[in-house]
Amino acid sequence: MQWNVGEAGRPQVVAHRGASDVNAEHTLGAYVAALDAGADALECDVRLTADGHLVCVHDRRVDRTANAKGLVSTMDLAQLDELDFASWKNPWADLDEEAPDLDLETRKVLTLERLMQAVADYDRPVDIAIETKHPTRYTGLVERRLVDLLDSFGWTGKDSPARVMSFSWMALNRVKKLAPEVETVLLVDRAYTFPVTRKLVGDTWIAGPDIDLIRDNPRFVRKLRRAGRRIHVWTVNTSEDLDLCVELGVEAVITDKPGAALGHLRRGV
């Protein structure tokens, strides 16, 4: 696949849950801000609601990011749609007389379909990295729903702007069986994880280590690179970490600060 990268010589900049340093994560407002900042790609986590909709929510529960409590998997989309998923980020916004009027649509729960439509409609190419969260009561139904949605957009071929990520190699195997040409990223937070699962995953699967692992064990990354493995790293938020990723030949960096990351990388190009 030809990655959507604006300039040669730098990694793809992927907005982690949108521009989540300044906007509430996983809201439409966060993703619009990331696109405005020039992000090459958007990253999201998805969970399945009780009535079968994929929504962009990281945690099993909505308690941290919404004005309510409950499990995503036991709530219908209509219930989630009544919640405010943005006020936690700036709880005093209503008291700021100089703040712009709030757009309630950018504060609601974001469905994956709505985010994908935003990517499809944008005026330049944008990739999307979708992480399926496990364990979940719905197990393989998550990946089946996801592939169905990708297929409805025509995004299951080699030219798809979408890739699927997970810590679960079984989940990614399900994706590969349903949509063999969709690219997959096995997320890794411990150095021993990838060698243990290496025989179970395809040669084309992308390695997705976290930045702590990269800092602590750069030899692990160099070994993967020598083996021809492509590497996407999360969550890269400092100039020092960006420089390390460039030095190690990382293909994509997932960051809370897409604007700042692009500025730093462009200065180094």
Secondary structure by P-SEA (a helix, b strand, c coil): cccccccccccccccccccccccccccaaaaaaaaaaccccccbbbbbccccccccccccccccccccccccccccaaaaaacccccccccccccccccccccccccccccaaaaaaaaaacccbbbbbbbbbccccccaaaaaaaaaaaaaaccccccccbbbbcccaaaaaaaaaacccbbbbbccccccccccccccccccbbbbbcaaaaaacaaaaaaaaaabbbbbbcccccaaaaaaaaaacccbbbcccaaaaaaaaaaac
